[in-house]
Structures are given as structure tokens and as C-alpha cells.
Amino acid sequence: MMNEKNTVEIPESIAAAIEAHRQELGADSIQAFVVSVLTDHLRRLGFLSAYTEEEEAEVEQRLRDLGYVD
């Protein structure tokens, strides 16, 4: 499910601004920038986990191994 993609249209003026400032924004592409911004915003709001399911399982296992979680 993580690799499935949807198409979203944004105003050309926004796309042009991102493209014109990609290097300053640290973005490889318009898509990468938009995904990064949306991901950060959704995580701050608590609507998206800060970790993938695999990362959460790994952290939980590490805590178990350290004796913090039964």
C-alpha cells in the first residue's frame, strides 16, 4: 500500500515556485517536495505515524530486548 500513488493537481504558480526554488527547498522534484511537506504536516497533526510499521516493530523489539517492554 505504501507504493500506491494518486495524482493530485496543484496550481501551476505553486509548481513553478517549487521548481524555481528546488535547490533552496532541498527537493529533488516537485513531487518529492509536496510529499515531504504533506508528510511533515500530517505527522505534526498526529494523523500519520512518525514511523513505518516495520520501524515500529523494530523499536518495540529493541525495547523488549532491553527489558523495557514485556
C-alpha positions as CSV (number, residue, x, y, z in Angstrom):
1,M,0.0,0.0,0.0
2,M,2.9,2.4,0.6
3,N,3.9,2.3,-3.0
4,E,0.5,3.0,-4.4
5,K,0.2,6.6,-5.8
6,N,-2.5,9.0,-6.6
7,T,-2.5,12.0,-8.8
8,V,-3.1,15.4,-7.3
9,E,-3.3,18.6,-9.3
10,I,-1.7,21.8,-7.9
11,P,-1.9,25.3,-9.4
12,E,0.8,26.0,-12.0
13,S,2.0,29.0,-9.9
14,I,2.8,26.7,-7.0
15,A,4.5,24.2,-9.2
16,A,6.6,26.9,-10.8
17,A,7.6,28.4,-7.4
18,I,8.7,25.0,-6.2
19,E,10.6,24.2,-9.4
20,A,12.3,27.6,-9.3
21,H,13.5,27.1,-5.8
22,R,14.0,23.3,-5.6
23,Q,17.6,23.6,-4.6
24,E,16.8,26.1,-1.8
25,L,14.0,23.8,-0.7
26,G,16.2,20.8,-0.7
27,A,13.9,18.9,-3.1
28,D,14.8,16.6,-5.9
29,S,11.5,17.2,-7.6
30,I,8.1,18.9,-7.2
31,Q,6.6,15.6,-6.1
32,A,9.3,15.0,-3.5
33,F,8.7,18.4,-2.0
34,V,4.9,18.1,-1.9
35,V,5.2,14.6,-0.3
36,S,7.7,15.8,2.2
37,V,5.6,18.8,3.2
38,L,2.4,16.8,3.5
39,T,4.1,14.0,5.5
40,D,5.5,16.5,8.0
41,H,2.2,18.3,8.4
42,L,0.2,15.1,8.9
43,R,2.8,13.8,11.4
44,R,2.6,17.1,13.4
45,L,-1.2,16.8,13.5
46,G,-0.9,13.1,14.6
47,F,-2.7,11.8,11.6
48,L,0.3,9.9,10.3
49,S,2.8,7.9,12.4
50,A,6.3,9.1,12.7
51,Y,7.4,5.5,11.9
52,T,6.5,2.9,9.4
53,E,5.0,-0.3,10.7
54,E,8.4,-2.1,10.2
55,E,10.2,0.7,12.2
56,E,7.6,0.5,15.0
57,A,8.1,-3.3,15.2
58,E,11.9,-2.8,15.3
59,V,11.7,-0.2,18.1
60,E,9.3,-2.4,20.1
61,Q,11.6,-5.4,19.7
62,R,14.6,-3.3,20.9
63,L,12.6,-2.2,23.9
64,R,11.7,-5.8,24.6
65,D,15.3,-6.9,24.3
66,L,16.3,-4.1,26.8
67,G,13.7,-5.3,29.2
68,Y,11.5,-2.2,29.0
69,V,8.5,-3.9,27.4
70,D,7.2,-7.4,28.3
